[in-house]
Amino acid sequence: YEFEKIMKESFLQEITAEEVLKKDQPPYLDVRMQMEYDEEHIPNAVHIPLDELRQRYSELEPDRVYYAYCLLGARSAIAAFLINSHGLKAKSIQGGLMNWSGPVEQGINAEGVHAAFVPT
């Protein structure tokens, strides 16, 4: 338990959507799959799916803090942990896009993740 607590405090940094929206156009990092990104994403977000992150660290600038997001916050928490443990800087946006009140760009599927769920 103590090891887990230390690791989380050292490498897992989170921020609320409200806090990150107050910042002046920070670099966002979308860690979702390509089809999710294509559907809807935060404007100008860097897109690196979580499963490709370890091979693509070199695309991240070492002097910037990235604000990682996914749909609910679990994948972005993992991404922030991995990025920080690699010596770069990232914070996970708590609650992901489901908790996001900022601007989003619609892509191929205009309904987006914020659309009401309609069972089929």
N, C-alpha and C positions, 0 to 999 in steps of 0.2 A: 504493500500500500504506500509506504513512504517513498519508494523508488518512483512509482507511478505519479505521485504528487509532485515530486521534484522535476520529473520529465515534463509534465504538463506545464508547470510554472516556468520552466526554462524555454521550452520550444513551442508550446501551443498558446498563441496569443489570439484573442478574439476582440471584435469591435462590433458595436451595434450599427445597424443601418443608419440610424439617425446621426450617430457620431461621424461616420464616414461621409455622409452627405454634406456635412459642414466643411469638409476639406476642399481645397481648390483643385479640382480635377485630378484626383489621385489615380495611379495606374491600377485598373481592375484586372483581375486574373480569373477568367472563366475556366473552371476545371471539369466541366460537364462533357458528355459525349458530343460528337459533331452534330448529330441530329437535334439535340437539345439546344445547342448554340444556334443552329440555323433557324430554329423556331422563334427564339427570342433571346436577346442578350442586352447587357448594359452597353450603351454606345462607347465605341473605342476600346472595348475590353480586349486584352491579350487573350487568345484562346489556346490553352494547352490542356488537353484532357488529362485527368489524373493518371491514367495508365501510361501516359507518355512522358510524364513530368521528369522522372529520373534521367531520361535520355535527352531532355531539352533544357536542363538548368542553364546552359550557356546562353540561352535567349533572354534570360532575366538579367537586368542591370544590377550590379552589386551595391550601388549607392541609393537604390530606391526601395521603398516599402510597398509591397504589392498587397492589394486587398482582394483576397481570394473569395470566390463565391461558387455555389452550386444551386440546387433547387431548395434543399432544406437545411444545409449547413454541415452535414456529416463529411462529405467528400472534401469540402473546402477546409475543414478542420484538419483532416489528414494532410492535405496539400500544404497548409501553413506549417504544420509540424515538420514535414519533410524539408521544406524550403529553409526553415530556420535551423534545422539540424545540419543542413548542408552549408551553413555559413552565410546565407542570404537572408533577406528580411521579408516577412509576410504576416498578415493578420487575416483571420477568417471572419467573414461577415456573418454574424449570428442569424440563424433562420433563413439564410440564403435568399433567393429570389421571392420565395413565398412571404418574406418579411420586408421586401424592398418596396419603398414608396417613391423612389427616384425614377428617372427616365429609363425607358427600355426601347430597343429597336425591334420591330416585328420583322420576321423573316419569311421563310417559305410557308409556314402554317400560321396564318394571321390570328388564329384564336389565342395562341400563346398559353403559357403555364398559368397565367392569372385568370384565365377564363373559368367560369363556373363548371364544375364537374357534372357531366351528363352521362348517367349510366347507359350502356348500350345493350 
